[in-house]
């Protein structure tokens, strides 16, 4: 299994920035791609961004494109999400997830991911 632990959430004003981290441990060599999802109060979980562990490709939801950047440090088994120009509608619990190869490509579907972190709260005030 892969254990994922997110950190970096918090309260920020609209227009501000936050950087989320996700530390992976366990069978990290089995990870094919990683992603970030979020769940806002009263809403379904939604895809935010994903990156191949090779670093050759990324994918973003239209709602965050140009504002968020996903990256990874394979040497440290850590995934990042740099969030700039935050909006109140970005308020959610953010989860990182690991795809261990059952699905090829950068999926925006939660079911393609095998392991999930516990989540970190991001609150953007207006």
Secondary structure by P-SEA (a helix, b strand, c coil): cbbbbbcbbbbbcccbbbbbbbbbcccccccccccccccccccccccccccccccccccccccccccbbbbbcccccbbbbbbcccccccccbbbbbbbcccccccccccccccccccbbbbbbcc
